[in-house]
Amino acid sequence: MRTNITYNCPVEATIDLIGGKYKAVILWHLMGKTLRYSELHRLIPRATDKMLAQQLRELENDGLISRKVYPVVPPKTEYSLTDFGKTLVPILDAMCNWGADYLDELNIGSACCNNKL
């Protein structure tokens, strides 16, 4: 968790933690479940391996997700929200609701949130 950074606004702090290209989407998919790297990659197909790994590493470094590595061959890695990460659930729900309304206005459907709302 970052402790040596000064922010001028609480929104700035929030965006700094979840504002990466796929961070909010990763957090959304981890709500209420534990997923392996390959499962996350299937859920976020536009993310390159490098970008997904970077975003996961940053989320872990910031204390929002935990990573558990199993000593098996091939390696098995699972990700889940930490208690701190779970505090973002209301924000992620609000983002999903706002995005769903926006997509409805554009007549664009999305199945992403349907299983969580």
C-alpha positions in Angstrom: 0.0 0.0 0.0 1.3 3.4 -0.9 1.9 5.7 2.1 4.5 8.2 0.8 2.4 9.8 -1.8 0.6 13.2 -1.4 -2.7 13.7 -3.2 -4.6 17.0 -3.7 -8.0 15.3 -4.0 -9.5 12.0 -2.9 -10.6 11.3 -6.5 -7.0 11.6 -7.5 -6.1 8.9 -4.9 -8.9 6.6 -6.2 -7.9 7.0 -9.8 -4.3 6.4 -8.9 -5.2 3.0 -7.5 -7.8 1.8 -9.9 -7.2 4.0 -13.0 -5.0 1.6 -14.9 -6.1 0.4 -18.3 -7.6 -2.9 -16.9 -7.4 -2.5 -13.2 -11.1 -1.8 -12.5 -12.1 -4.6 -14.9 -9.8 -7.0 -13.1 -11.2 -5.9 -9.7 -14.8 -6.3 -11.1 -14.1 -9.9 -12.2 -12.5 -10.8 -8.8 -15.6 -9.6 -6.8 -16.7 -12.6 -4.8 -14.4 -15.1 -6.4 -10.9 -16.3 -6.9 -9.6 -16.6 -10.4 -6.5 -18.0 -12.1 -4.4 -15.9 -14.4 -5.7 -17.8 -17.4 -9.3 -17.2 -16.4 -8.7 -13.5 -16.0 -7.0 -13.4 -19.4 -10.1 -15.2 -21.0 -12.4 -12.6 -19.3 -10.2 -9.7 -20.5 -9.2 -10.8 -24.0 -7.9 -7.4 -25.2 -5.3 -7.3 -22.5 -1.9 -8.5 -23.6 0.0 -10.9 -21.3 2.5 -8.1 -20.5 -0.3 -5.6 -19.6 -2.4 -8.0 -17.6 0.7 -9.1 -15.6 1.7 -5.5 -15.0 -1.8 -4.5 -13.9 -2.1 -7.5 -11.5 1.4 -6.7 -10.1 0.4 -3.1 -9.4 -2.9 -4.1 -7.8 -1.1 -6.6 -5.6 1.6 -4.0 -4.6 -1.2 -1.6 -3.7 -2.8 -4.2 -1.4 -6.1 -4.5 -3.5 -5.6 -8.1 -4.5 -3.7 -11.1 -3.2 -1.8 -13.6 -5.3 -1.3 -17.2 -4.2 1.2 -19.3 -6.1 1.0 -23.1 -5.8 4.3 -25.0 -6.2 3.1 -27.3 -9.0 4.1 -27.9 -12.6 2.9 -26.0 -14.5 2.7 -23.2 -12.0 -0.8 -22.3 -10.7 -1.4 -18.7 -9.6 -4.7 -17.5 -8.1 -5.9 -14.0 -7.5 -8.6 -12.7 -5.2 -9.6 -9.4 -3.6 -8.1 -8.5 -0.2 -10.3 -7.0 2.5 -9.0 -3.6 1.3 -9.9 -4.5 -2.2 -13.4 -5.4 -1.2 -14.0 -1.9 0.0 -14.1 -0.9 -3.7 -17.2 -3.1 -4.4 -19.7 -0.2 -4.1 -17.5 1.9 -6.4 -17.3 -0.9 -9.0 -21.0 -1.5 -8.8 -21.7 2.2 -9.3 -19.3 2.2 -12.3 -21.1 -0.8 -13.8 -24.5 0.8 -13.3 -23.4 4.0 -14.9 -21.7 2.2 -17.8 -24.8 0.0 -18.4 -27.0 3.1 -18.5 -24.6 4.8 -20.9 -24.5 1.7 -23.2 -28.3 1.5 -23.1 -28.4 5.1 -24.3 -26.2 4.1 -27.2 -28.2 0.9 -27.8 -25.1 -1.2 -27.2 -25.6 -4.3 -25.1 -23.1 -5.8 -22.7 -23.2 -9.1 -20.8 -20.3 -8.2 -18.5 -22.4 -6.9 -15.6 -25.5 -9.1 -16.0 -24.3 -11.8 -13.7 -23.5 -9.5 -10.8 -26.3 -6.9 -10.7 
